Amino acid sequence: MATFSEKVGYGFGDMSSSMFWKIFTAYLPFFYANVFHLSLVATGILMLVTRIWDAVSDPMMGIIADRTQTRWGKYRPFLLWIAIPFAIAGVLLFTVPDIGETGKTIWAFATYILMMTVYTAINVPYGSMLGVMTEDPNEKTIFSSFRMFFAYAGSFIVLFSWEPLCNYISTLLGTRNPAESVTLDAQSWQYAMMVVGIACAILFFLTFLMTKEHVTTAPKSTSVIDDLGSLLKNGPWWILLGAVLFFNFFNAIRYAAIPFYFSSLIAADAHLNFFGLEFLFYAGIFLAVGEVANMAGVAMTAPICANIGKKSTFIVSLVGLIALSIGFFFIPTHGTTAYWIMMIFQIIICILTGIISPLVWSMYADIADYAEFKFKTVSTGLIFSSSSMAQKFGGAFGGAAVTWILAWFGFNPDAATQTPEAINGVRLLISWIPSIIAVISIIFLFFYPLTTKRMNQIVEDLKQTRKEN
């Protein structure tokens, strides 16, 4: 039985990853378009091309981690080794060098690929730890819930503070333009990422110190080819990979579209009135409130799953996301009442995504157990690398899709006002388009075979097998 401090320590790891990931998802397309001044088309190509490397680096990292043997375990030592490179890569990503247009384009591709590689090097082993911290499927869901609770807490902190932090640094540097809701000063974005990077490195060090690998698996005796072969024959893995890929795609499109939505449709001086108090209504607070709602959803995951199972919980939540996303299209974009309706929709949408998020990791842990049972191979890192790959593919396709769709609708980042066609494109990106993507995710889940009853039997069989070995 794992301790409470281990669960908190494990949560710190995704708190760190999510602080970076949410900035990338929500603000990187905006940064490239408005601060870095990379074209929308080039930004889309950048985010998509790097996925080719991710398709190689994620499983490669899983294979490396599965074969690592240290006194700290298989996966945990990577948190210690990669924490500082992780922070440095983030700062380089948000650096705008003065090296000409061609040089800047090369810099953008190089630093984005570097960041995603380092992210893989620390996040794949971190995620794989879930498979060796406990044998109990229910406790894995609890671990996963702690992970996602802290992930959303980190996301809330960074999304709520990112624009004010950039603006504050810009004011200190004397580069602040009051006409801009968020500063477009490149140096301010770089310094803000330095602050976030230091915090993220510290969180990964804490995860290393507070956790332990309790389940000991035998050293790898099978070849890489055998591991890959068993993975490709793993039907539940393929099904979950498809469902998770499109769920991540859904999230990525919404997050990437929100800054464009606010900059184009919501007045810069828009306010919310809450019991007589006035609050500025901007993208950061909209996203940050969503992270709090995500945390509430995470807290609901374990009890809901205990009643209806993981698969049903996933499907029902996606149905809710489809209905709410479509409804968002019909919300007016002006007036305090409209702003509150947007916030209510955002809260409910994020509660549902919060319910789903822990399921993803818990279900991958189930698939790792299924692979050990079915194919007699311990490939936890390789299987969890697919979840990282799905996350990054979803983020990349989401970011690329947003920039390409905006370009197709004639969106101009440098224009003071947008055409009606461009405005309609932004509204579709936050409503109908993600809802269609969620439908595809549901189609995959209908074929997922690892029910609660099936997993309980597999775990009992594995316990006996491990004792015999």
Number of C-alpha atoms within 10 A of each C-alpha: 9 14 10 11 12 19 20 19 25 31 27 29 28 30 28 29 22 23 23 22 20 23 20 22 23 26 23 21 26 25 19 18 20 18 18 21 17 20 17 25 17 18 25 23 19 22 26 21 15 20 21 11 13 21 17 11 19 29 23 19 22 26 22 17 26 21 19 14 13 10 7 13 19 23 30 24 20 21 24 17 15 19 24 18 17 28 25 17 21 24 21 20 21 26 21 19 15 8 11 8 12 9 11 18 18 13 18 25 18 15 18 20 21 19 20 20 20 21 24 25 26 25 27 28 26 26 26 28 25 27 26 19 22 18 19 15 19 16 17 23 24 20 25 28 29 24 27 31 28 23 26 27 25 26 29 28 16 22 25 20 16 22 21 16 20 23 25 17 21 23 15 10 12 9 16 19 14 10 8 11 17 22 25 20 20 19 20 24 24 19 18 22 25 18 13 19 24 17 15 26 22 17 23 30 20 19 26 24 15 16 20 19 17 15 15 12 14 11 12 16 10 12 11 16 9 13 20 16 12 18 21 11 12 17 16 20 23 15 18 23 23 17 27 25 24 27 26 25 27 28 23 28 28 23 25 28 29 23 21 25 19 20 18 20 17 17 15 16 10 16 16 18 14 9 6 7 8 11 13 13 21 23 22 25 19 21 25 22 19 27 29 22 24 30 24 20 26 29 19 17 25 21 10 14 19 12 10 11 17 23 21 16 19 23 21 13 19 23 15 16 25 21 14 18 24 18 15 18 16 10 15 13 18 12 13 14 14 13 21 15 15 17 19 14 19 20 22 19 23 25 24 25 27 28 27 28 24 26 26 21 25 23 21 25 26 26 23 25 24 23 24 18 16 12 16 15 21 23 27 29 29 26 27 29 31 24 25 22 22 26 21 28 24 24 30 26 24 29 31 26 23 27 27 19 19 24 18 14 17 16 25 16 19 10 9 8 14 16 13 12 14 20 19 15 22 24 23 19 27 25 23 18 18 24 23 15 20 26 19 16 25 22 14 18 20 13 13 16 14 17 13 18 9 11 17 15 10 18 18 12 12 17 11 10 13 12 7 7 7
